[in-house]
Amino acid sequence: MGEEYGFDKDRFLNYNQDIFDCPICSCVARLPKDCSCCGTVYCGPCVDSWLKKQSECINRCPKTSQIQNIQKSLKKIYDDLEIKCTYCPKAFKIGDIDKHEISCKLPKCVNHEICGNTIATAGELENFKVCDHTCLVLSKVKQMKNKHDLYQYLKQYLNDKQSIQNLNTSMGISSSLNIQASINQDQGGSNSLLFKWDKQRMGTGITISDGDTRIFLKEQAYMFRTAIATFGFEKGIGYWEIEADDRTENELKIGVSTCRDFNYNTAFCDFEFGWAYYGLAQLRHNSNATGPSFGKRFKKEGVLGVCLNMNTGTLKFSLNGELMGTAYTDEKLKQGPIYPAVSLLHCAGCKLISGKPLPAIFQN
């Protein structure tokens, strides 16, 4: 079943009871919650959907009862459940299975044992089943039967690269911008590289357009869905902007993540690896419920500037060119790679704008 429902019981290695069986989908509960009155355990997504249509527990418990996260004693038992991956023979603790399967189900680069990456989804690279041009060259080299073939291939490859560089120069397209960006980053300065949203790393229901820079979510469920950028900052200062989508009905969570492979049908800032500004004028880090007040509200209009300074370990935000201040100072924000991220809820969207120079308001 999909992530809107529970887990099939036959996937478990050590579950032969019914304590975690959801009465709505008849599967082992995903993100379990229970009723404070009758103790019935439900899938979080199932019961959340149920309560939007009905105002009470499925067992018609008193309206004073609450549907809440399961108690610590039950949570400890639940966390020890072991479940088999849908895509490979391995088994994992139930809390780790979603993160594993997101990565496991993606098509692997032919050099996966070396690079550990999945296949790129663009033109030539996808056709050759590789993740980037480095692996494309490597896969070609591995096919060479003798040194003469290898020499001829590498010679042609270098000639082709030189031809492309000469063509760019003749057209007035210089690679010096990217070279300078790399130099700036190595020296601890700002970089203005172009990047976009990663089509392989986003939650269910998110649509992507405008050259993979615009995302939008519209669904019935009220569950945050995350999108991760294709680029992770390693050092220096990074700056990008989030342009509001006027169709947005629910505030976004915007920030960075030091992890790019997790359950994208959650908000990245629910975890210790995520730091976010929430459009309700609040902050969220390692929590899905609470955070300090910060800045101004942001939802369906305006441009939010995001500045990650890995030299100082700070994350700052601006709104329509006005600095809102330093949201976070954390030693973990000095260690890359760190990926731009956004979480959308119910009906929300935005556009990612990269490649712009660092505004003066962030240079102090």
N, C-alpha and C positions, 0 to 999 in steps of 0.2 A: 504493500500500500504506500501511498504518498505520505509526505510529512504532515498532512492535515489529520492523519489517523495514527493509530498505534502500530506496534510491531507484531508480525505474525509469530504465534507462539512456538511454531516448529523451528524457529531460528535460534532458540535459546538452548544453552548447554546445561544450565543448572536451575531451571525454573519448571517446577511440576505442581504448582499451586494455582490458586485463582485470585489471590489477594490483590494483584495489580491488574486484573482484567477489567477493561473499561466496558460498562454496560451499553454504551452508545455505539461503539464500533466493533465490540467483541474481540478486541486485540489487547495485547499487553500495553499498558498506558505509556504514552510518550509525554514527557514533561508533566508528570503526574500531579494532580490536585485531588483533594478529598473534601467531603462534606463534614462540617464541624458537628453535625447532629447525628447522622447515621453512619458516618465513616466510610461511605462508598468512595472508591478511588476511580477517577476519570482521567482520560487524556486531557492535558491542558487545552489543546486546540479544540477537541470535541466539546468539552463543557463550556468553553468560552462561546462557541457557536450556538450551543443549546441555550445559554442564558440570554442571548440576544433575542431569542424567540419566546422563551419561557422565563418567568421571573423566579423560579424555584427549582430546588433539587429534583432530579428525576423521580425520586421516591416521595415527593410532596412533603418534604420536611417543613417545619415551621419557618416562616419568612425571616425569623431572627437568625437562622442558621447561615453559615458562611461557607463559600467554596474557596479553599485556600491551598497553598502549597502543603504537601504532606509533611507530617511531623518528622523530627530528626531521627527518631528510632526507626520509622519506616524508610526514611531516605537512606539510611545506612544499609539496610537490606537491599533496597532497590539498586543502589550504586554498585553492589557486588554481583549483580546479574551479568552473565557473559552471553554475548550474542554474536552470531556469525555474520560476516560481511555478505552483502547481496552479490558482490562482484568478484570476490576471491575467497579462498578457503580459510582465511584467517578469522579469528574470533577476538572480540574486544569487550572491555567493560562497557556497559550500556551508555555511560556518559561520554565515551570517546567515539562511539560508532558513527555518529553523523559527520564529525570532522573527517574521519577516515574515508567514509564512502564518497564524500564530495570530491576528494582527490582521487580515490580508487576508480571511480566510474568514468573519469576523463580519459580520452585516448592518450596513450603514452608515446613520447618521442622515441624514435628507433634507438637512440642512445640514452634511454632513460636510466640505465644502470650507471651511467657516468654523470649525466647532467641532472637527473631527477625531475625533469620538467615534462609537461604535457605538450601535445601538438599545437602549434600555432594555427589559427583559423584564418589564414589569409593567403590566397593565391598559390604561388609556387611552393611556399613552405608547407602548406597543408597537403599539397599533392605529393611531396616527398616524405611526409609524415615525420617532420622534424620541428623543433621548437624555435630555432633561430638560425641565422646564417652560419654561425660557428658549427652547429651540429650538421648543417647541410654539407659543409666542407668535410667534416669528419666522416659522415656517412659515405661520401664519394671516395674519400681516401681509403676507407675500409674495403671498398669494392675493387680497388686497383690490384691487378694480378702481378705486376712486376714494377721495378723501379722506373723503367722507361715510361710506362703509362702514368705513374705517379708524377714524374717530372713534367710531362706534357700537360697534365691536368692543372697542376699548380701554376705553371707558366701561363696557361690560358686564363686561369682565374685572376692572377695578378694583372694581366693585360686588360681584362674586362673591367677590373676595378679602376685602373688608371684611365681608361676610356670614359667611364662614367664621371670621374672627377674632372677630366678635361671638358666634358660636355657641360657640367654644372658651371665651371668657370666661364666658359664662352657665353652662357646664358645669364651670367651675372648672379648665379646661385652659388654662394660660397659656403664651404663647410666650416669656415673659421668661427661661425657663431657657436656651433656645437663644440668645436675644439676649445674655444674660449670658455664655454660653460663648464667643460670638464676641468679645465685649469682652475677656474674659480672655485669649483667644488673641492678639488684637491687642496687648494690653499685655504679652505675654510670660508670662502666667500659665498655669494648667492649664485644660484644657477636658474636658468630660465628654459629648461628643456620642455619639449612638448610631450604630453602624455594624455591618455584617455581612460575610459572605463573598460575594465576587463570583462568581456562577454562570458568568459568561463568562470567568473567569480562574482556571481550576484544571486540574490534570492529569487525564489519562485514568483513569477508574475511580473517581474520588472521588464519593461520593454526598453530597447536602446535604439537611438537614431542619431542623425546629424553627425555622421562620422565617428560614432561611438562616444560622443561627448555629452549627449542628452539622454537622461533616463526618466522613466515615469512608471508609477505603480498605481493601478486602480483595481481593487478587489473588495470583496465583502468582509474578509477577516480583518481584525484589528491586531495584526502582528507585524512587528518591524521586520523589514527585509533590507539586507545590506548589499552595497555595491563597493567593490575595491578597485583602485586604479591599477593600470598596467605597470606603473613605475614606482619603485621604492627608493627613497632618499638614503644615501649611505653616509653623507657628511655634509657640512656646510649649511647654507640657508636655502630653504625651499619656499616658494610662494605660488599660490594658485587662488582662483576665485570660484565661488559657487553662485551662479545666477539663478534667481528664483523663477519658478514656473507659475504663471498666473492661474493655472488650474488647481493648484495645491490647496487642499482642505485641512491637512494635518501637518504640524510642524516637523521639521527634519532634525536629525542628529548628525552633526558635521564635525569631522576631525581626522584623526590618524589612528592607524593600527600597526602594531609591530608583528602581527600575524596575518597572513593572507589566506590561510586554509583553515576554515572552521565552519560551523553551521551558519550559512548566510541567511537563513530564515530566523535570525535573531539580530539584535542590535550589537554592533561590534564593541560598543562602549559598556555593554553589560559585563564585560570581562576585564581582567587586569591588563590585557594587552591593548585596550582601546581608550582613547581620550577624546571627548566630544563636547562641542557647544550644542545645546538643545535650543531650538527656536522659541521655546517658552521663556527665554532669557534665564537659562539655568545651565549648569554643567553636569556632565555624567561621566564617571569613570569607575569601572568595576561595580556598577550598580544599575539595575533597571527601574529603580523607583525614586531615588533621592539624589540630590546634589545641590551645591550652593548656587545662589543667584549670581548672574553674570550678564553684563551688557544689556542690550535691548532685544525686543522680540523681532523675529524674522520668520516669514512664512511664504507669502505669495508675490512679494515685490521686493526689489532691491538686489544688491550684490554684496555678498559676504566675502571678505578677504581673509585668507588663512596663511599665516607665516609660521613655519617650523624652523627654529634656529637650533641646529644640532650642536653648535659650538657652546651654547649656554644651556641647552636642555629645556627650552621654553617653547610654548605654543601660544600664539597671539591671534586675535581676530579683529577685523574692522568691519564696519557696516556702512556702505555707500561712501567710502573714503574716510570715515571717521574712526579713529582707533578706539576700540572698546577695552583694550588692556590685555594684560597677560593672564591667560586662563589657567595655564599649568606651568610649573617648574618641576622637572623630574629628571633624575639622572638617567632613567631608561630612555628618555627622549634624545640622548646623545648616541645611542647605539642603533645602527641601521641593520637591515633595511627597514624603513618606516614608510607605510603606504597611506596616501590620502584615502578617506573612506566616507561614505554617507549612508545613513539608514532612513528608509522611507516607511510611512505608515498609511495604510488604507487607500488614500488618494493623495499622492504627492509626487513631486518631481523636481528636477533642477538641471542646469547645464554646467559642465565642468569647463573652466577656461584656464589654460596653462600657457606657458611661454611668455608671460608678461614680466617686465622688469620689477624688481622689488620697490614698492612705493617708499617714499621718503619717511613716512610715519613709522615704518618698521626699522629704520636704520639707526635709531637712537639707542 
